[in-house]
Amino acid sequence: MPYLELSLALVLLIATLCQWLAWRVRLPAILFLLLAGLVLGPVSGWLQPDAVFGDLLMPMVSLSVAIILFEGSLTLNIAEIRGVSQVVQRMISVGALVTWVIVAAATHYIFRFSWQISALFGAVVIVTGPTVIVPMLRSVRPTRKVANILRWEGIAIDPIGALMAVMTYEFILASSEGEAFSHVLLLFFQTIAVGLVAGLASGFVLGRLLSRDWLPEYLHNMTTLCLVLLSFSAANALAHESGLLAVTVMGMWLANQRDVDIHPILNFKEHLSLLLISVLFVVLAARINLDQLAEIGWQALILLAVLQLLARPAKILVSTLGMDVSWPERGLLAWIAPRGIVAAAISALFAENLIAIGYEEAALLVPLTFTVIIGTVVLQSATARFVARALGVTEPSPRGFLIVGANAFSRAVAQALKEHDFRCVLADSSREDIRTARMAGLETYYGNPVSEHAEIHLDLSGVGGLLAMSRQRYVNVIAAIHYRQDFGARRIYRLASDLSRRVSEKHQVSQGYRGSQLFGEDVTYGDVIRLINRGWEIRSTRLTEEFGWEQYRVRHGEDCLPLFVIDGKGWITPFTAGEVLEPTAGCTVLSLLPDTASGDD
C-alpha cells in the first residue's frame, strides 16, 4: 500500500512538471508526458502500472476516457458548428472517412493486420484533439483562417472520431461471435440504440436538475460526475461498450440546451480532464513494451509517412474542393494534424478486450498509436513554423488586444481600436456585459479568460497584448500573470482598481506580475467609468506639423485623458504610469474627451 501511495503521488508530481514544462516552451504537453512515461516505465522499470494498479487499471482508464469524452462533447454546440465554414464540416465528415479508409488500407498491407483491426486503428487515429492543436497554433501563428479551421477541427473531431472508433469496435465484437451477418448488425444497432437512449436520458435528467434549481450550486459538479459515470456504467451493462457513446451523447445534449448553464460544470470538468489526461498519458506510456516498439520500428515509420504525406493531404484536398482556400493554406492544413489523448486512451482500452477474444495483433495497437502520437507531435512541432513561413501563411505581427472585462469603458476602447483595424476580444464572465458587447458588434469570449476552456476556444490570432480592465481586481492580476508568457511582460497592461489606492505596498502583487498601469498613476477603474457615465467619449486625432502634441494638450487642457498613440507604422502604445510618450507628427492620439470636444480623424 505505501508503494501504491508513493507511486500515485510521484506520477501526479511528474505529470504536473510535464505540464509546466510544456507551458514554458509552448509545446504540447503530450510530448513530455509520453517521454516521462517511457522513462519511468520500460526504460527504468520504476513504474509498472499493471503491478501497481492491478485489476483496477483498465476500469480506471475506462472511467477516465468517459469523463474526457464527456468534457469534449460539452463543447460541441451544434449552432456553433453550423456557423463554422463548410471546410470544417467536410473535414469532420467526408474528410474523416477518407483518412479512415487510407489509414486502414495502409495498416492492413504494411503490418498484415486483419481488416477488422486495421479498420479500428484507422478510426482511432482520425482524431487530432484541441489539447495538442492549440499549443502548436500559438507557436506557429498561422493566418486566422487556417488557425480557426484547425482549432474547430480539433474540437469537433474529438467526439466524432471517438464515436467512429466505438462503432467499429462494437462491430468487431459482434462479428467475433460468428453469428449470421444479420445478427451482427442487430447487435451493432442494439449498442447504438442503448448508447443513444442512455445518453439522452442522462442528459435530460441532469438538464432538468440544473435548469429547475433542484440542486444547490455546490452539488452541481458532484451530481454531474455521478450521472456521467452512472450513464457510462449502466449503458455498458446493457450493451457491451456502449458507454462511450452514451457519455458523448449526454454531453452534446447538455451543450445544446439553451436553458442550462454548463459553464460552471465545464470549468470543473476541464480541471478534472487535465488531471486525468496527464496521469493517463504517463501511466499508459509506462505500459509500452520496448520490444514491441522495436518490432514495429521501420513499418511504423512507413505508416507515419502515409499518414502525413498521403492521408492528411487527401483529406484536405477533398474537404477544400471548390472552397475559398488558397493552395498555400491547403498546404499548411495538410501538414498540421497531431494526434492526442483520445487516440491513446481508446487504443489502450480496446486492445485488452480484443486480445482476449483472439485478435493477437491488437497487442500492437497501443505501441503503434503512441508511435503515431510521438511522431506527429515531434515532426510537426519542429517543422510547422518553418512550413508556415515558407508558404507565406503566417499571421503578421500581432497588434490587437485581449481585453479582460466587457464593461462600458472596455467596450468603448474595443470599439475605438476596432475602427483603426486593431482586433480586440472582450473576455468576461458577466453574461449581461458580454451580451451588450455582442449587440455592439464586438468580438467576445464568455467565460474566465484563464480557464482551460479559454486555452482551447479563445482565438488569439492577431492578438499580441493584454488590457486587464475588469472591475474585479483579482481577475486583472491573474490574467496579467497568466498571459505574461504568451505576450511578454512589456505587452501586459492593467487598469488600477479603486482599492489599490487604499492597499499598502506589502499587500499588492509585484509590479513585474501586474504589468504596466494604464493611463497614469492616479487613474483607476472607477475614474474612467464615471467619465463614461458622464458622457465622455473616445475620440481620435491625427497630429500634424502644424497641430502637434503641445497644441493638442493646450486645446484640451484638463478635459482630456490620453489613452493610446498609434504611430505612422500602425503600432499602438498605451499611455502608462511612469512612461512619458511624446507623439510626433503622423501619429494618431486616442483620448477620452467630453462629448463637447471634437477630434480630427
C-alpha positions in Angstrom: 0.0 0.0 0.0 2.7 2.6 0.8 4.3 1.8 -2.6 1.0 2.5 -4.3 0.5 5.8 -2.5 4.1 6.8 -3.3 3.7 5.8 -7.0 0.4 7.8 -7.3 2.0 10.9 -5.7 5.1 10.8 -7.9 3.1 10.3 -11.1 1.0 13.3 -10.2 4.1 15.3 -9.4 5.8 14.3 -12.7 2.7 15.0 -14.7 2.5 18.4 -13.2 6.1 19.1 -14.0 5.5 18.0 -17.6 2.5 20.4 -17.9 4.6 23.2 -16.5 7.5 22.5 -18.9 5.1 22.4 -21.9 3.7 25.8 -20.8 7.2 27.2 -20.6 8.4 26.1 -24.0 5.0 26.4 -25.7 4.8 22.8 -26.9 2.0 20.2 -26.5 2.2 18.7 -23.0 1.5 15.2 -24.5 5.1 15.1 -25.8 6.6 15.5 -22.4 4.0 13.2 -20.7 4.8 10.4 -23.2 8.5 10.8 -22.8 8.1 10.8 -19.0 6.0 7.6 -19.1 8.6 5.9 -21.3 11.4 6.8 -19.0 9.5 5.8 -15.9 8.2 2.5 -17.3 10.0 0.5 -20.0 13.4 2.4 -19.7 13.9 2.5 -15.9 11.4 -0.1 -14.8 10.4 2.1 -11.9 6.7 2.4 -12.7 4.8 -0.8 -13.6 1.2 0.2 -13.9 -0.2 -3.4 -14.1 1.6 -4.4 -10.9 0.7 -1.1 -9.1 -3.0 -0.8 -10.0 -3.8 -4.5 -10.7 -7.3 -5.2 -11.9 -8.3 -1.6 -11.3 -6.1 -0.2 -14.1 -8.4 -0.8 -17.1 -11.6 0.2 -15.2 -9.8 3.4 -14.2 -8.8 4.0 -17.8 -12.4 3.4 -19.0 -13.9 5.8 -16.5 -11.3 8.4 -17.3 -11.9 8.2 -21.0 -15.6 8.6 -20.3 -15.1 11.8 -18.4 -12.7 13.2 -21.0 -15.1 12.4 -23.8 -18.0 14.0 -21.9 -16.0 17.1 -21.3 -15.1 17.3 -25.0 -18.7 16.8 -26.1 -19.8 19.6 -23.9 -18.0 22.0 -26.3 -19.8 20.6 -29.3 -22.6 23.2 -29.8 -24.5 22.4 -33.0 -25.2 26.1 -33.6 -21.5 26.9 -33.5 -20.6 24.0 -35.8 -23.2 25.3 -38.3 -21.6 28.7 -38.2 -18.1 27.2 -39.0 -17.0 27.2 -42.6 -18.0 24.3 -44.8 -14.4 23.3 -44.9 -14.6 22.2 -41.2 -17.9 20.4 -41.8 -16.3 18.5 -44.7 -13.2 17.7 -42.7 -15.2 16.1 -39.9 -17.4 14.1 -42.2 -16.2 13.1 -45.7 -12.6 14.0 -44.9 -12.6 11.8 -41.8 -13.9 8.9 -43.9 -11.0 9.5 -46.4 -8.5 9.3 -43.6 -10.1 6.2 -42.2 -10.0 4.3 -45.5 -6.5 5.3 -46.4 -5.0 4.5 -42.9 -7.0 1.2 -42.6 -5.7 0.0 -46.0 -2.1 1.1 -45.3 -2.2 -0.6 -41.9 -3.6 -3.9 -43.4 -0.9 -4.1 -46.1 2.1 -2.8 -44.1 1.5 -4.8 -40.9 -0.6 -7.6 -42.3 -3.3 -6.9 -39.7 -6.8 -8.3 -40.2 -9.2 -5.9 -41.8 -11.1 -5.6 -38.5 -8.1 -4.4 -36.5 -6.9 -2.2 -39.4 -10.3 -0.5 -39.6 -10.2 0.1 -35.8 -6.8 1.7 -36.0 -7.9 3.9 -38.9 -10.8 5.1 -36.8 -8.6 5.7 -33.7 -6.1 8.0 -35.5 -8.8 10.1 -37.1 -8.9 12.4 -34.1 -6.4 15.3 -33.7 -7.7 17.0 -30.5 -7.5 20.6 -29.2 -5.1 19.7 -26.4 -2.3 19.2 -29.0 -3.5 21.6 -31.7 -3.9 24.8 -29.6 -0.3 24.9 -28.2 1.1 24.3 -31.7 -1.0 27.1 -33.2 0.3 29.5 -30.6 3.8 28.6 -31.6 3.2 28.6 -35.4 0.9 31.6 -35.5 -0.8 30.8 -38.9 -3.3 33.2 -40.5 -6.6 33.5 -38.7 -8.5 31.4 -41.3 -6.1 28.5 -41.0 -6.0 28.7 -37.2 -9.8 28.7 -37.0 -10.1 25.7 -39.3 -7.6 23.7 -37.4 -8.9 24.7 -34.0 -12.5 23.8 -34.8 -11.5 20.6 -36.5 -9.7 19.5 -33.3 -12.8 20.4 -31.1 -15.4 18.7 -33.4 -13.4 15.6 -34.5 -12.7 14.5 -30.9 -16.1 13.1 -30.0 -16.9 12.2 -33.7 -13.7 10.2 -34.1 -14.2 8.5 -30.7 -17.8 7.6 -31.8 -16.5 6.1 -35.1 -13.9 4.1 -33.2 -16.5 2.8 -30.7 -18.8 1.8 -33.5 -16.0 0.0 -35.3 -15.0 -1.8 -32.1 -18.6 -2.8 -31.5 -18.9 -4.2 -34.9 -15.7 -6.3 -34.4 -17.0 -7.7 -31.1 -20.4 -8.6 -32.7 -18.8 -10.3 -35.7 -16.4 -12.3 -33.5 -19.4 -14.2 -32.1 -19.5 -16.0 -35.5 -23.2 -15.4 -35.9 -25.0 -14.5 -39.2 -24.4 -11.1 -40.6 -27.9 -10.1 -39.8 -27.3 -10.9 -36.1 -24.1 -8.9 -36.2 -26.0 -5.9 -37.5 -28.6 -6.4 -34.8 -26.0 -6.4 -32.0 -24.4 -3.4 -33.6 -27.6 -1.4 -33.7 -28.5 -2.5 -30.3 -25.3 -1.0 -29.0 -26.0 2.2 -30.8 -29.6 2.3 -29.5 -28.6 1.7 -25.9 -25.9 4.4 -26.1 -28.2 7.0 -27.6 -31.1 6.3 -25.1 -28.8 6.2 -22.1 -27.1 9.4 -23.2 -30.3 11.3 -24.0 -31.9 10.1 -20.8 -29.0 11.1 -18.6 -28.7 14.5 -20.3 -32.4 15.2 -19.9 -32.3 14.3 -16.2 -29.2 16.4 -15.5 -30.6 19.3 -17.6 -33.8 19.3 -15.6 -32.0 19.2 -12.3 -29.8 22.2 -13.3 -32.4 24.3 -15.0 -35.1 23.9 -12.3 -32.7 24.6 -9.5 -33.5 21.4 -7.8 -29.8 21.1 -6.6 -27.8 23.5 -4.5 -25.0 25.0 -6.5 -22.2 23.3 -4.6 -23.7 19.9 -5.7 -23.8 20.6 -9.4 -20.3 19.3 -10.2 -20.6 16.2 -8.0 -24.0 15.3 -9.4 -22.8 15.7 -12.9 -19.8 13.5 -12.3 -22.0 10.8 -10.7 -24.5 10.8 -13.6 -21.7 10.7 -16.2 -20.2 7.6 -14.5 -23.6 6.1 -13.9 -24.7 6.6 -17.5 -21.4 5.1 -18.7 -21.6 2.0 -16.5 -25.3 1.4 -17.0 -25.0 1.5 -20.8 -22.1 -0.9 -20.7 -24.1 -3.3 -18.5 -27.0 -3.3 -21.0 -24.9 -3.4 -24.2 -21.1 -4.0 -24.1 -19.0 -0.9 -24.6 -22.0 1.4 -25.4 -21.0 3.7 -22.5 -18.6 5.9 -24.5 -21.4 6.7 -27.0 -23.7 7.4 -24.0 -21.5 10.0 -22.4 -20.7 11.6 -25.8 -24.4 12.0 -26.5 -25.1 13.2 -22.9 -22.5 16.0 -23.3 -23.8 17.0 -26.7 -27.4 17.2 -25.4 -26.4 19.5 -22.5 -24.3 21.7 -24.7 -27.3 22.4 -26.9 -29.8 23.2 -24.2 -30.4 26.9 -24.0 -31.9 26.9 -20.5 -28.9 25.0 -19.0 -25.8 27.0 -18.0 -23.0 24.5 -18.4 -20.1 26.9 -17.8 -19.6 26.0 -14.1 -19.7 22.3 -15.0 -17.4 22.8 -17.9 -14.8 24.6 -15.7 -14.8 21.7 -13.2 -14.6 19.1 -15.9 -11.8 21.0 -17.6 -9.7 20.7 -14.5 -10.6 17.1 -13.9 -9.9 16.2 -17.5 -6.5 17.9 -17.3 -5.6 15.8 -14.3 -6.9 12.6 -15.9 -5.1 13.3 -19.3 -1.8 14.0 -17.5 -2.0 10.8 -15.4 -3.3 8.6 -18.2 -0.5 9.5 -20.6 2.2 8.8 -18.1 0.6 5.5 -17.0 -0.3 4.3 -20.5 3.2 5.2 -21.8 4.7 3.3 -19.0 3.0 0.1 -20.1 4.5 0.2 -23.6 6.8 -2.8 -24.4 10.1 -1.7 -25.9 10.4 -5.0 -27.7 7.1 -4.3 -29.4 8.2 -0.8 -30.4 11.4 -2.3 -31.9 9.2 -4.9 -33.7 7.1 -2.3 -35.5 10.0 0.2 -36.0 10.5 0.7 -39.7 7.0 -0.3 -40.5 5.6 2.3 -38.1 7.7 4.9 -39.9 6.3 3.9 -43.2 2.8 4.2 -41.8 3.6 7.6 -40.3 4.8 8.7 -43.7 1.5 7.5 -45.3 -0.5 9.3 -42.6 1.5 12.6 -43.0 2.1 12.6 -46.8 -0.9 10.8 -48.2 -3.9 10.5 -45.8 -3.8 14.1 -44.5 -3.3 15.8 -47.9 -6.0 13.7 -49.4 -8.4 14.7 -46.6 -7.6 18.4 -47.1 -7.9 18.2 -50.9 -11.4 16.5 -50.7 -12.5 18.9 -47.9 -11.4 22.1 -49.7 -12.6 21.4 -53.3 -14.5 24.4 -54.5 -13.9 26.3 -51.2 -12.3 29.7 -50.7 -9.0 28.2 -49.5 -5.7 29.0 -51.3 -3.1 26.4 -52.1 -0.6 27.7 -49.5 -3.4 27.5 -46.9 -4.2 23.9 -48.0 -0.5 23.1 -47.8 -0.3 24.1 -44.1 -3.6 22.4 -43.3 -2.3 19.3 -44.8 0.9 19.4 -42.7 -0.6 20.1 -39.2 -2.6 17.2 -37.7 -1.0 15.9 -34.4 -2.8 13.1 -32.6 -3.7 13.3 -28.9 -5.2 11.8 -25.8 -8.4 10.2 -27.2 -6.4 8.1 -29.6 -4.0 6.9 -26.9 -6.7 6.1 -24.3 -9.1 4.4 -26.7 -6.4 2.2 -28.2 -5.3 1.0 -24.8 -8.9 0.4 -23.7 -9.9 -1.6 -26.8 -6.6 -3.6 -27.1 -7.1 -5.5 -23.9 -10.6 -6.8 -24.9 -9.6 -7.6 -28.4 -6.6 -9.7 -27.3 -9.0 -11.6 -25.0 -11.2 -12.7 -27.9 -8.4 -13.8 -30.2 -7.1 -10.8 -32.1 -3.4 -11.2 -31.1 -2.3 -8.4 -33.4 -4.3 -6.0 -31.2 -1.3 -6.1 -28.8 0.5 -3.8 -31.2 -2.3 -1.2 -31.3 -1.0 0.7 -28.3 2.7 1.0 -29.3 1.6 1.8 -32.9 -0.8 4.5 -31.7 1.9 6.0 -29.4 4.4 6.0 -32.2 2.0 8.0 -34.3 1.3 10.4 -31.5 5.0 11.0 -30.8 5.9 11.1 -34.5 3.2 13.6 -35.4 3.8 15.9 -32.4 7.6 15.9 -32.7 7.7 16.3 -36.5 5.0 19.0 -36.7 6.2 20.9 -33.6 9.7 21.1 -35.1 8.7 22.0 -38.7 5.2 23.6 -38.7 6.6 27.2 -38.1 9.1 26.8 -41.0 6.4 25.4 -43.3 4.0 28.2 -42.5 6.7 30.8 -43.2 7.7 29.1 -46.4 4.1 29.0 -47.6 3.5 32.6 -46.6 0.5 31.9 -44.4 1.8 33.2 -41.0 0.0 35.9 -39.2 1.6 39.3 -39.4 3.0 40.8 -36.2 0.0 40.6 -33.7 -1.1 44.1 -32.9 -4.5 43.5 -31.3 -5.5 43.1 -27.6 -7.3 40.7 -25.4 -9.4 42.9 -23.2 -10.3 41.4 -19.8 -13.7 42.9 -18.8 -16.6 43.8 -21.0 -17.8 46.9 -19.0 -18.8 50.1 -20.6 -15.3 51.6 -20.7 -13.8 48.3 -22.2 -16.5 48.3 -24.8 -15.7 51.9 -25.7 -11.9 51.1 -26.0 -12.6 48.0 -28.1 -14.9 50.0 -30.5 -12.3 52.7 -30.9 -9.5 50.3 -31.6 -11.7 48.3 -34.0 -12.2 51.5 -36.1 -8.5 51.6 -36.5 -8.3 47.9 -37.6 -6.9 46.5 -34.3 -8.5 43.2 -33.4 -9.9 43.2 -29.9 -11.5 40.3 -28.0 -13.5 41.1 -24.9 -13.4 38.4 -22.2 -15.8 38.4 -19.2 -17.9 36.1 -17.1 -20.7 38.7 -16.9 -23.5 37.5 -19.2 -25.1 40.9 -19.4 -21.8 42.7 -20.3 -21.0 40.2 -22.9 -24.5 40.4 -24.4 -24.2 44.2 -24.7 -20.8 43.9 -26.3 -22.1 41.4 -28.9 -25.0 43.6 -29.7 -22.5 46.4 -30.4 -20.7 44.1 -32.9 -17.6 43.4 -30.8 -15.8 40.1 -30.6 -16.3 38.4 -27.2 -15.5 35.4 -25.1 -18.0 34.5 -22.4 -16.1 32.9 -19.6 -13.0 33.0 -17.5 -10.1 34.1 -19.7 -7.6 31.9 -17.8 -9.7 28.7 -17.8 -8.8 25.5 -19.7 -11.8 26.2 -21.9 -10.2 29.5 -22.9 -7.0 27.8 -23.7 -8.8 25.8 -26.3 -11.6 28.1 -27.5 -10.3 31.6 -27.1 -9.0 32.6 -30.6 -6.0 34.9 -30.1 -5.0 35.2 -33.8 -3.7 38.8 -34.4 -3.7 39.5 -30.6 -0.4 40.5 -29.1 -1.2 42.2 -25.8 -3.4 42.3 -22.8 -5.6 45.1 -21.4 -6.8 43.9 -18.0 -9.6 46.3 -17.3 -12.1 44.2 -15.3 -14.0 45.7 -12.4 -12.6 42.7 -10.4 -9.0 43.4 -9.3 -8.0 39.8 -8.8 -9.2 38.9 -12.3 -6.9 41.5 -13.7 -3.9 40.3 -11.7 -4.5 36.6 -12.5 -4.9 37.4 -16.2 -1.7 39.5 -16.2 0.3 36.6 -14.7 -1.3 34.0 -17.0 -0.7 35.8 -20.3 2.7 37.2 -19.4 4.3 34.1 -21.1 2.2 34.5 -24.2 2.5 38.2 -24.9 5.7 39.1 -22.9 5.9 41.3 -19.9 6.1 44.5 -21.9 2.7 43.9 -23.5 0.8 43.4 -20.3 -1.3 46.4 -19.2 -3.8 46.7 -16.4 -6.2 49.3 -15.1 -5.8 50.1 -11.4 -8.7 49.5 -9.1 -10.0 52.0 -6.6 -9.0 49.6 -3.9 -5.3 49.9 -4.9 -5.3 53.4 -3.6 -6.0 52.1 -0.1 -3.9 49.0 -0.1 -0.4 49.2 1.3 2.6 48.1 -0.9 3.2 45.0 1.1 -0.3 43.7 0.2 0.0 44.3 -3.5 1.2 42.0 -6.2 4.7 42.7 -7.6 4.8 45.2 -10.4 6.6 42.6 -12.6 3.4 40.4 -12.5 0.8 43.2 -12.5 2.0 44.7 -15.8 2.2 48.4 -16.7 -0.5 50.6 -15.1 -2.8 52.1 -17.8 -3.4 55.8 -18.4 -1.5 57.3 -15.4 -0.5 56.9 -11.8 -3.8 58.2 -10.4 -6.3 56.8 -13.0 -8.5 53.9 -11.7 -11.4 51.8 -13.0 -13.8 54.0 -11.0 -12.5 57.1 -12.6 -13.0 56.0 -16.2 -16.4 54.5 -15.6 -17.5 57.8 -14.0 -16.3 59.7 -17.1 -18.1 57.3 -19.4 -21.3 57.7 -17.4 -21.0 61.5 -17.7 -21.0 61.1 -21.5 -17.3 61.3 -22.3 -16.3 59.5 -25.5 -13.1 58.1 -27.0 -12.0 60.3 -30.0 -9.0 60.1 -32.3 -6.9 62.9 -33.6 -4.1 62.8 -36.1 -1.2 65.1 -35.3 0.5 67.2 -38.0 3.4 69.5 -38.2 1.0 72.4 -37.6 -1.0 70.8 -34.9 1.4 68.8 -32.7 1.3 67.2 -29.3 1.8 70.5 -27.4 -1.0 72.2 -29.3 -3.3 69.2 -28.7 -2.7 69.4 -24.9 -3.2 73.1 -24.9 -6.5 72.8 -26.7 -8.0 70.2 -24.4 -6.3 71.0 -21.1 -7.5 69.1 -18.2 -10.6 67.9 -20.1 -8.6 65.1 -21.7 -7.4 61.6 -20.7 -4.9 60.3 -23.3 -5.3 56.6 -23.8 -3.3 55.4 -26.8 -0.9 56.5 -29.5 -0.8 54.9 -33.0 2.4 55.7 -34.8 2.9 56.1 -38.5 3.7 52.4 -39.0 0.5 51.3 -37.3 1.9 50.3 -33.9 -0.2 51.2 -30.9 1.1 52.1 -27.5 -1.0 52.8 -24.4 -0.2 55.7 -22.1 1.1 54.2 -18.8 2.3 55.3 -15.4 6.0 56.1 -15.3 6.3 56.3 -19.1 6.4 59.6 -21.0 5.0 59.4 -24.5 5.7 62.3 -26.9 3.6 61.7 -30.0 5.0 63.3 -33.2 3.5 64.4 -36.5 1.8 61.5 -38.3 0.8 59.8 -35.0 -2.9 59.4 -34.0 -3.9 60.0 -30.4 -6.9 58.3 -28.9 -8.2 60.2 -25.8 -11.2 60.1 -23.6 -12.9 63.5 -24.1 -16.1 65.3 -23.0 -18.9 65.0 -25.6 -18.5 68.7 -26.5 -15.0 68.0 -27.8 -14.2 67.1 -31.3 -11.4 65.2 -32.9 -9.8 65.3 -36.3 -9.7 61.8 -37.7 
